[in-house]
């Protein structure tokens, strides 16, 4: 502090104790020495005769009395010599009386500075406090310490005051990077104690340990539902980690995602298969943080996605026999197209089984044309697959309605015209009105005008027949009506079919008992009339002899006897006159000749 101390044995006051405030003035040196060094002063005497170095009168510094190149460091003895010993300097006189030696103190007491750490080695972001301890042989130093990280050329703390124990602490510091940091303490006082710098203390900062905690946004989830996994990275002493987190499914990596400013990494996925997935995460570390241990396991359960099924009809209501296509659609709740087969049911009866879904999740029943007339509860059953649950859909609003198909009948004949008494086959053919189809059953009734001829069963060829031989000769208005069944409407009366019936033909054969007879001898005559229809004959057969009627009888009656009245040849004919149903006929175009001769025994009439 640039005070002037004059040390003299004659001074009234001794030097104050070490650490006291000094001011300029006269002091007894003995007391100072005893107080500071705890030893007696030594003043060698007499002074050397020829001192090697001499200071001029007045004020002088130690450095001024050493020749250039001389090292002033060390211990030196100071003597005050009289002028007579040194010789009178030019222009000066002898000093008289007492003498004084004035010191201006410019060299404070030496100190030693060391720096210690509260935690060494430490981890990144771990709080570390550095403590500098300053010691001196001249007592407990005061002053300040500046802490410097010489590795990074960073001043950590400036002018930290020493406490009463000669210590100064700086910190805690949490921002030291991962490395070895040389920490130096620089002590300064400038008054009583000399400056000093500590040797570097190597503060080792290691990467901080970390842990990862895994969360799921939704658990359980359904197939193809987006699920976000969040890994929260926690550090041992704070700080924000950087780098990445890798997510695993049963040990297999799913994805590696960056850590955000909140120390979190997220990963969204919607392709996890149905089942249980042990999901874990590992933080991969960075320049300041270690790789974490494996996180907690999130047992992510992925359930099958639900479905709904609907079925529609290509035409509703429909007609029996009309081809219908039912289309089933399986809808998922997640937009993914389900796979697998569906089955179409009519009530409890499968009408199309194991039909695969196409790329649009649709299935077609194919053409269905065998639904009977009436109401049908049409359903579709989807059995599900590995990722989707099954579902059932119903044809709305009230199922499939199948109406009866309309019909018409046309009549044909096996022979037209036909002959009386000869059986004729009448055929009724059913036509089904569009768009219906199928095979009718039941019967067709045939009529001749208002009279029923008969009823025939409908065959698989849609035809029914009757055979009749009861039609009388003439024109007949034949109609037919189909009676319908459970799937077909009864037809209206068919168009009139005109059946023409001709009379049956006949043949007449004349029989005479002999070709030659004697005069007045009886001759048996008969006629056999045959109808082509085989029907009974009505009417008469007329016999003529040379054009003269000789008898009229019913057809096919027993022979009758006649006597031809004249000799000679008699041409006999038998003519059937016919009836309403059968034509007439003659026995022979040339007739039958019977010769009548003179009896050889005239006296004996009727002799054969």
MIMIFI-998277 format. One record per residue (C-alpha): residue number from 0; residue in one letter; z, x, y. Coordinates in pm, whole numbers, plus 50000, padded with zeros to 5 digits. Layout:
<recs>
REC   n res     w     u     v
REC NUM   A     Z     X     Y
...
</recs>
This chain:
<recs>
REC   n res     w     u     v
REC   0   X 50000 50000 50000
REC   1   X 49960 50311 50217
REC   2   X 50327 50343 50317
REC   3   X 50466 50675 50430
REC   4   X 50761 50807 50232
REC   5   X 50957 51100 50365
REC   6   X 51175 51250 50095
REC   7   X 51472 51446 50219
REC   8   X 51814 51519 50085
REC   9   X 51949 51432 50425
REC  10   X 51814 51077 50416
REC  11   X 52072 50804 50437
REC  12   X 51907 50582 50173
REC  13   X 51799 50652 49826
REC  14   X 51474 50520 49683
REC  15   X 51521 50160 49565
REC  16   X 51501 50071 49193
REC  17   X 51164 50054 49024
REC  18   X 50985 49734 49108
REC  19   X 51151 49691 49447
REC  20   X 50950 49664 49762
REC  21   X 50911 49996 49942
REC  22   X 50853 50041 50308
REC  23   X 50780 50353 50507
REC  24   X 51082 50570 50586
REC  25   X 51317 50848 50479
REC  26   X 51455 50846 50127
REC  27   X 51656 51075 49908
REC  28   X 51429 51183 49628
REC  29   X 51708 51243 49376
REC  30   X 51785 50879 49339
REC  31   X 51419 50790 49283
REC  32   X 51379 51049 49018
REC  33   X 51692 50948 48838
REC  34   X 51599 50585 48853
REC  35   X 51241 50627 48743
REC  36   X 51254 50912 48498
REC  37   X 51620 50920 48395
REC  38   X 51638 51300 48437
REC  39   X 51759 51550 48690
REC  40   X 51517 51685 48944
REC  41   X 51421 52044 48921
REC  42   X 51342 52229 49236
REC  43   X 51255 52586 49147
REC  44   X 51348 52842 49409
REC  45   X 51263 53058 49571
REC  46   X 50906 52967 49631
REC  47   X 50647 53201 49493
REC  48   X 50566 53491 49717
REC  49   X 50200 53443 49706
REC  50   X 50113 53082 49635
REC  51   X 49768 53047 49488
REC  52   X 49688 52752 49703
REC  53   X 49818 52654 50036
REC  54   X 49779 52343 50235
REC  55   X 49737 52356 50605
REC  56   X 50000 52231 50839
REC  57   X 50008 51861 50888
REC  58   X 49866 51602 50651
REC  59   X 49675 51703 50340
REC  60   X 49552 51545 50019
REC  61   X 49581 51703 49681
REC  62   X 49207 51717 49649
REC  63   X 49169 51914 49973
REC  64   X 49367 52210 49853
REC  65   X 49162 52268 49538
REC  66   X 48848 52474 49560
REC  67   X 48532 52304 49452
REC  68   X 48498 52296 49076
REC  69   X 48872 52305 49019
REC  70   X 49010 52021 48809
REC  71   X 49301 51870 49005
REC  72   X 49429 51675 48708
REC  73   X 49755 51792 48559
REC  74   X 50108 51871 48669
REC  75   X 50163 52072 48989
REC  76   X 50472 52210 49154
REC  77   X 50496 52156 49526
REC  78   X 50685 52394 49755
REC  79   X 50748 52398 50126
REC  80   X 50727 52747 50260
REC  81   X 50823 52874 50597
REC  82   X 50557 52991 50829
REC  83   X 50694 53337 50808
REC  84   X 50615 53347 50444
REC  85   X 50262 53240 50499
REC  86   X 50194 53421 50811
REC  87   X 50151 53256 51143
REC  88   X 49841 53054 51173
REC  89   X 49630 53095 51469
REC  90   X 49742 52894 51764
REC  91   X 50060 52770 51610
REC  92   X 50420 52861 51651
REC  93   X 50707 52891 51410
REC  94   X 50880 52573 51309
REC  95   X 51247 52558 51368
REC  96   X 51526 52352 51230
REC  97   X 51488 52133 50921
REC  98   X 51159 52061 50756
REC  99   X 50997 51752 50601
REC 100   X 50740 51683 50331
REC 101   X 50548 51360 50376
REC 102   X 50382 51189 50065
REC 103   X 50125 50918 50088
REC 104   X 50125 50752 49737
REC 105   X 49765 50704 49616
REC 106   X 49801 50724 49231
REC 107   X 49969 50412 49067
REC 108   X 50144 50443 48733
REC 109   X 49912 50447 48423
REC 110   X 49890 50132 48207
REC 111   X 49767 50032 47860
REC 112   X 49589 49702 47794
REC 113   X 49529 49540 47454
REC 114   X 49376 49201 47363
REC 115   X 49478 48981 47071
REC 116   X 49330 48657 46928
REC 117   X 49508 48341 46819
REC 118   X 49264 48299 46528
REC 119   X 49044 48573 46389
REC 120   X 48815 48509 46215
REC 121   X 48755 48162 46356
REC 122   X 48498 47888 46297
REC 123   X 48241 47753 46536
REC 124   X 48404 47519 46789
REC 125   X 48750 47617 46667
REC 126   X 48983 47674 46964
REC 127   X 49065 48042 47017
REC 128   X 49306 48181 47277
REC 129   X 49293 48547 47379
REC 130   X 49612 48718 47498
REC 131   X 49611 49050 47689
REC 132   X 49924 49261 47681
REC 133   X 49959 49529 47955
REC 134   X 50223 49799 47917
REC 135   X 50324 50097 48131
REC 136   X 50582 50373 48109
REC 137   X 50680 50286 48465
REC 138   X 50801 49936 48376
REC 139   X 50650 49594 48329
REC 140   X 50321 49573 48513
REC 141   X 50218 49291 48737
REC 142   X 49869 49194 48839
REC 143   X 49573 49021 48673
REC 144   X 49352 49049 48368
REC 145   X 48986 48954 48344
REC 146   X 48855 48865 47996
REC 147   X 48495 48954 47911
REC 148   X 48276 48887 47606
REC 149   X 48077 49208 47614
REC 150   X 47857 49091 47327
REC 151   X 47709 48821 47544
REC 152   X 47798 48983 47882
REC 153   X 47995 48672 47964
REC 154   X 48310 48657 48174
REC 155   X 48543 48429 47989
REC 156   X 48824 48417 48246
REC 157   X 48885 48602 48573
REC 158   X 49208 48724 48734
REC 159   X 49449 48570 48490
REC 160   X 49798 48663 48617
REC 161   X 50036 48854 48395
REC 162   X 50357 48675 48310
REC 163   X 50701 48835 48317
REC 164   X 50636 48991 47979
REC 165   X 50320 49163 48097
REC 166   X 50092 48918 47916
REC 167   X 49804 48701 48026
REC 168   X 49633 48437 47811
REC 169   X 49287 48286 47843
REC 170   X 49154 47988 47659
REC 171   X 49140 47800 47442
REC 172   X 48770 47872 47399
REC 173   X 48557 47650 47172
REC 174   X 48212 47756 47280
REC 175   X 48182 48093 47113
REC 176   X 47863 48112 46914
REC 177   X 47850 48216 46551
REC 178   X 47859 48594 46571
REC 179   X 48102 48882 46624
REC 180   X 48216 48883 46987
REC 181   X 48366 49196 47142
REC 182   X 48639 49070 47372
REC 183   X 48765 49311 47641
REC 184   X 49056 49267 47884
REC 185   X 49039 49445 48220
REC 186   X 49373 49489 48396
REC 187   X 49399 49552 48768
REC 188   X 49691 49581 49016
REC 189   X 49596 49823 49290
REC 190   X 49948 49893 49409
REC 191   X 50198 50028 49161
REC 192   X 50007 50030 48832
REC 193   X 49679 50182 48745
REC 194   X 49387 49972 48616
REC 195   X 49317 49976 48245
REC 196   X 49066 49827 48003
REC 197   X 49147 49722 47650
REC 198   X 48949 49842 47353
REC 199   X 48715 49564 47232
REC 200   X 48863 49311 46997
REC 201   X 48600 49193 46751
REC 202   X 48631 48814 46737
REC 203   X 48442 48694 46428
REC 204   X 48310 48337 46464
REC 205   X 48184 48188 46139
REC 206   X 47983 47870 46083
REC 207   X 48201 47562 46081
REC 208   X 48235 47357 45767
REC 209   X 48088 47007 45757
REC 210   X 48105 46690 45555
REC 211   X 47868 46396 45524
REC 212   X 47959 46031 45488
REC 213   X 47691 45790 45369
REC 214   X 47654 45424 45463
REC 215   X 47407 45151 45359
REC 216   X 47283 44880 45593
REC 217   X 47280 44619 45315
REC 218   X 47420 44632 44965
REC 219   X 47323 44473 44737
REC 220   X 46964 44446 44854
REC 221   X 46662 44276 44703
REC 222   X 46340 44430 44583
REC 223   X 46122 44556 44870
REC 224   X 46392 44473 45125
REC 225   X 46419 44749 45382
REC 226   X 46750 44931 45348
REC 227   X 46866 45193 45596
REC 228   X 47095 45470 45480
REC 229   X 47293 45648 45751
REC 230   X 47453 45987 45694
REC 231   X 47730 46067 45944
REC 232   X 47785 46442 45968
REC 233   X 48141 46540 46060
REC 234   X 48231 46895 46165
REC 235   X 48563 47068 46119
REC 236   X 48624 47142 46488
REC 237   X 48385 46915 46675
REC 238   X 48050 46986 46823
REC 239   X 47715 46824 46757
REC 240   X 47528 46951 46454
REC 241   X 47152 46982 46451
REC 242   X 46911 47025 46163
REC 243   X 46843 46781 45883
REC 244   X 47001 46569 45612
REC 245   X 46843 46522 45270
REC 246   X 46894 46190 45091
REC 247   X 46900 46175 44710
REC 248   X 46861 45901 44449
REC 249   X 47045 46010 44137
REC 250   X 46984 46371 44233
REC 251   X 46615 46331 44311
REC 252   X 46531 46386 44678
REC 253   X 46409 46080 44864
REC 254   X 46355 46216 45214
REC 255   X 46477 46472 45467
REC 256   X 46554 46334 45812
REC 257   X 46661 46499 46141
REC 258   X 47013 46473 46275
REC 259   X 47025 46293 46610
REC 260   X 47245 46360 46910
REC 261   X 47522 46151 46760
REC 262   X 47541 46365 46448
REC 263   X 47370 46105 46236
REC 264   X 47057 46093 46025
REC 265   X 46898 45769 45909
REC 266   X 46650 45691 45636
REC 267   X 46488 45351 45575
REC 268   X 46333 45268 45239
REC 269   X 46204 44951 45074
REC 270   X 46051 45087 44755
REC 271   X 46365 45124 44545
REC 272   X 46313 44973 44204
REC 273   X 46531 44694 44075
REC 274   X 46851 44837 43936
REC 275   X 47142 45055 44042
REC 276   X 47076 45366 44250
REC 277   X 47343 45635 44313
REC 278   X 47247 45746 44664
REC 279   X 47394 46065 44812
REC 280   X 47324 46285 45112
REC 281   X 47363 46654 45198
REC 282   X 47361 46803 45546
REC 283   X 47148 47118 45535
REC 284   X 47331 47311 45805
REC 285   X 47203 47496 46113
REC 286   X 47285 47812 46305
REC 287   X 47639 47696 46378
REC 288   X 47732 47468 46089
REC 289   X 47750 47519 45715
REC 290   X 47571 47313 45454
REC 291   X 47792 47019 45369
REC 292   X 47919 46924 45032
REC 293   X 47754 46625 44865
REC 294   X 47847 46305 45042
REC 295   X 48019 46008 44891
REC 296   X 47798 45811 44650
REC 297   X 47666 45475 44762
REC 298   X 47583 45275 44452
REC 299   X 47289 45081 44594
REC 300   X 47221 44774 44383
REC 301   X 46866 44638 44412
REC 302   X 46830 44285 44282
REC 303   X 46513 44102 44187
REC 304   X 46348 43922 44475
REC 305   X 46337 43545 44451
REC 306   X 46016 43346 44425
REC 307   X 45896 42992 44480
REC 308   X 45607 42835 44295
REC 309   X 45370 42558 44395
REC 310   X 45084 42390 44213
REC 311   X 44791 42196 44358
REC 312   X 44514 41989 44203
REC 313   X 44143 42018 44269
REC 314   X 44117 41637 44274
REC 315   X 44391 41379 44282
REC 316   X 44367 41100 44180
REC 317   X 44112 41180 43915
REC 318   X 43923 40982 43653
REC 319   X 43976 41012 43280
REC 320   X 43750 41281 43145
REC 321   X 43693 41429 43489
REC 322   X 43743 41806 43497
REC 323   X 44047 41908 43703
REC 324   X 44158 42256 43799
REC 325   X 44524 42317 43873
REC 326   X 44601 42622 44085
REC 327   X 44948 42771 44087
REC 328   X 45073 43006 44357
REC 329   X 45387 43219 44326
REC 330   X 45531 43311 44665
REC 331   X 45776 43596 44712
REC 332   X 46032 43632 44986
REC 333   X 45934 43989 45068
REC 334   X 45557 43980 45100
REC 335   X 45491 44170 44778
REC 336   X 45259 44004 44526
REC 337   X 45441 43918 44202
REC 338   X 45283 43994 43868
REC 339   X 45306 43840 43525
REC 340   X 45191 43517 43360
REC 341   X 45247 43152 43443
REC 342   X 45225 42845 43222
REC 343   X 45106 42501 43330
REC 344   X 45283 42197 43184
REC 345   X 45206 41828 43165
REC 346   X 45558 41705 43119
REC 347   X 45684 41913 42827
REC 348   X 45337 41992 42694
REC 349   X 45174 42321 42785
REC 350   X 44818 42266 42903
REC 351   X 44744 42630 42998
REC 352   X 44963 42915 42873
REC 353   X 45020 43273 42983
REC 354   X 44772 43272 43267
REC 355   X 44794 43600 43460
REC 356   X 44846 43604 43835
REC 357   X 44564 43755 44038
REC 358   X 44596 43985 44337
REC 359   X 44677 43686 44556
REC 360   X 44960 43573 44328
REC 361   X 44754 43277 44209
REC 362   X 44664 43150 43864
REC 363   X 44414 42885 43756
REC 364   X 44458 42646 43467
REC 365   X 44086 42634 43403
REC 366   X 43906 42304 43356
REC 367   X 44138 42033 43228
REC 368   X 43964 41710 43127
REC 369   X 44183 41565 42855
REC 370   X 44460 41410 43060
REC 371   X 44498 41049 42957
REC 372   X 44496 40775 43213
REC 373   X 44824 40734 43393
REC 374   X 45071 40951 43585
REC 375   X 45132 41314 43490
REC 376   X 45419 41539 43596
REC 377   X 45233 41869 43637
REC 378   X 45448 42181 43674
REC 379   X 45397 42553 43681
REC 380   X 45655 42790 43535
REC 381   X 45660 43154 43644
REC 382   X 45871 43366 43415
REC 383   X 45924 43653 43659
REC 384   X 45866 44024 43608
REC 385   X 46060 44343 43653
REC 386   X 46096 44288 44026
REC 387   X 46091 43912 44074
REC 388   X 46291 43618 43943
REC 389   X 46116 43324 43781
REC 390   X 46053 42990 43948
REC 391   X 45914 42645 43878
REC 392   X 45680 42444 44097
REC 393   X 45584 42076 44077
REC 394   X 45264 41904 44183
REC 395   X 45365 41704 44487
REC 396   X 45410 41439 44605
REC 397   X 45402 41239 44283
REC 398   X 45212 41434 44022
REC 399   X 44860 41387 43896
REC 400   X 44722 41033 43875
REC 401   X 44443 40979 43622
REC 402   X 44255 40652 43650
REC 403   X 44063 40485 43367
REC 404   X 43694 40566 43357
REC 405   X 43441 40290 43414
REC 406   X 43191 40196 43142
REC 407   X 42863 40014 43090
REC 408   X 42691 39909 42766
REC 409   X 42323 39897 42673
REC 410   X 42192 39712 42362
REC 411   X 41917 39829 42132
REC 412   X 41782 39698 41802
REC 413   X 41675 39865 41484
REC 414   X 41369 39639 41465
REC 415   X 41214 39425 41732
REC 416   X 41061 39196 41645
REC 417   X 41249 39140 41326
REC 418   X 41193 38900 41041
REC 419   X 41409 38608 40961
REC 420   X 41651 38679 40690
REC 421   X 41600 39051 40710
REC 422   X 41905 39229 40848
REC 423   X 41864 39383 41191
REC 424   X 42102 39639 41335
REC 425   X 42212 39586 41693
REC 426   X 42355 39896 41866
REC 427   X 42567 39900 42179
REC 428   X 42577 40238 42356
REC 429   X 42853 40305 42609
REC 430   X 42780 40498 42924
REC 431   X 43076 40640 43121
REC 432   X 43067 40616 43495
REC 433   X 43082 40943 43686
REC 434   X 43292 41146 43728
REC 435   X 43459 41030 43410
REC 436   X 43399 41161 43065
REC 437   X 43537 41167 42719
REC 438   X 43500 40952 42412
REC 439   X 43585 40583 42427
REC 440   X 43750 40401 42141
REC 441   X 43783 40032 42070
REC 442   X 43512 39777 42001
REC 443   X 43191 39628 42132
REC 444   X 43130 39256 42092
REC 445   X 42771 39136 42054
REC 446   X 42659 38790 42155
REC 447   X 42348 38582 42115
REC 448   X 42368 38380 42428
REC 449   X 42717 38236 42416
REC 450   X 42753 38276 42043
REC 451   X 42933 38580 41912
REC 452   X 42733 38768 41658
REC 453   X 42998 39022 41570
REC 454   X 43215 39312 41679
REC 455   X 43156 39676 41601
REC 456   X 43395 39970 41628
REC 457   X 43303 40239 41877
REC 458   X 43220 40564 41704
REC 459   X 43262 40921 41842
REC 460   X 42900 40903 41953
REC 461   X 43004 40621 42191
REC 462   X 42808 40364 41989
REC 463   X 42901 40053 41796
REC 464   X 42670 39858 41565
REC 465   X 42651 39531 41381
REC 466   X 42397 39418 41124
REC 467   X 42290 39057 41122
REC 468   X 42036 38854 40932
REC 469   X 42143 38526 41081
REC 470   X 41905 38524 41369
REC 471   X 41662 38240 41343
REC 472   X 41302 38292 41429
REC 473   X 41244 38295 41798
REC 474   X 41361 38489 42106
REC 475   X 41731 38571 42130
REC 476   X 41921 38688 42442
REC 477   X 42148 38957 42304
REC 478   X 42433 39096 42519
REC 479   X 42729 39326 42451
REC 480   X 43069 39386 42609
REC 481   X 43289 39694 42556
REC 482   X 43651 39588 42537
REC 483   X 43799 39908 42685
REC 484   X 44097 40116 42571
REC 485   X 44385 40310 42725
REC 486   X 44150 40546 42906
REC 487   X 43842 40335 42969
REC 488   X 43791 40015 43161
REC 489   X 43625 39725 42976
REC 490   X 43261 39712 43061
REC 491   X 43088 39424 43227
REC 492   X 42844 39222 43014
REC 493   X 42545 39432 42937
REC 494   X 42193 39353 43046
REC 495   X 42017 39099 42822
REC 496   X 41829 39245 42533
REC 497   X 41563 39007 42396
REC 498   X 41546 39017 42021
REC 499   X 41239 38846 41877
REC 500   X 41270 38711 41522
REC 501   X 40961 38620 41325
REC 502   X 40948 38374 41034
REC 503   X 40982 38527 40695
REC 504   X 40665 38537 40486
REC 505   X 40634 38371 40151
REC 506   X 40422 38409 39840
REC 507   X 40344 38123 39609
REC 508   X 40250 38174 39244
REC 509   X 40107 37889 39038
REC 510   X 40195 37852 38675
REC 511   X 40007 37621 38431
REC 512   X 40111 37585 38073
REC 513   X 39758 37657 37935
REC 514   X 39413 37725 38061
REC 515   X 39241 37478 37825
REC 516   X 39360 37131 37745
REC 517   X 39210 36834 37571
REC 518   X 39130 36524 37744
REC 519   X 39438 36325 37821
REC 520   X 39649 36606 37698
REC 521   X 39952 36683 37929
REC 522   X 39956 37006 38129
REC 523   X 40282 37157 38265
REC 524   X 40250 37289 38619
REC 525   X 40500 37476 38839
REC 526   X 40500 37702 39142
REC 527   X 40722 37998 39221
REC 528   X 40768 38047 39595
REC 529   X 40926 38375 39706
REC 530   X 41041 38442 40065
REC 531   X 41029 38793 40202
REC 532   X 41374 38739 40349
REC 533   X 41521 38612 40029
REC 534   X 41657 38322 40223
REC 535   X 41668 37976 40070
REC 536   X 41348 37781 40101
REC 537   X 41311 37438 40245
REC 538   X 41002 37224 40258
REC 539   X 40761 37129 39975
REC 540   X 40503 37272 39744
REC 541   X 40189 37062 39718
REC 542   X 39970 37084 39408
REC 543   X 39604 36988 39428
REC 544   X 39338 36944 39165
REC 545   X 38996 37003 39308
REC 546   X 39143 36916 39643
REC 547   X 39324 36609 39526
REC 548   X 39700 36608 39553
REC 549   X 39842 36583 39213
REC 550   X 40208 36648 39301
REC 551   X 40458 36741 39565
REC 552   X 40784 36914 39471
REC 553   X 41053 37124 39629
REC 554   X 41001 37496 39604
REC 555   X 41096 37657 39280
REC 556   X 41167 37333 39098
REC 557   X 41112 37305 38722
REC 558   X 40758 37245 38593
REC 559   X 40626 36896 38593
REC 560   X 40363 36749 38357
REC 561   X 40034 36597 38452
REC 562   X 39728 36465 38264
REC 563   X 39397 36568 38400
REC 564   X 39178 36257 38393
REC 565   X 38830 36408 38357
REC 566   X 38663 36660 38137
REC 567   X 38557 36988 38273
REC 568   X 38707 37257 38492
REC 569   X 38984 37166 38728
REC 570   X 39071 37405 39017
REC 571   X 39438 37371 39082
REC 572   X 39618 37505 39389
REC 573   X 39988 37524 39476
REC 574   X 40053 37539 39849
REC 575   X 40397 37598 40000
REC 576   X 40402 37431 40336
REC 577   X 40674 37657 40486
REC 578   X 40986 37563 40683
REC 579   X 41120 37652 41032
REC 580   X 41223 37996 40917
REC 581   X 40954 38086 40668
REC 582   X 40581 38071 40665
REC 583   X 40376 37868 40419
REC 584   X 40168 38028 40144
REC 585   X 39906 37938 39885
REC 586   X 39906 38031 39523
REC 587   X 39563 38191 39515
REC 588   X 39264 38196 39736
REC 589   X 39039 38090 39444
REC 590   X 39286 37863 39277
REC 591   X 39373 37840 38910
REC 592   X 39119 37683 38673
REC 593   X 39221 37456 38392
REC 594   X 38943 37342 38150
REC 595   X 38972 36992 38005
REC 596   X 38779 36943 37683
REC 597   X 38696 36646 37459
REC 598   X 38973 36591 37217
REC 599   X 38876 36661 36859
REC 600   X 39089 36374 36747
REC 601   X 39021 36091 36978
REC 602   X 39238 35863 36778
REC 603   X 39534 36079 36845
REC 604   X 39622 36074 37212
REC 605   X 39826 36358 37369
REC 606   X 39754 36581 37075
REC 607   X 39829 36930 37178
</recs>
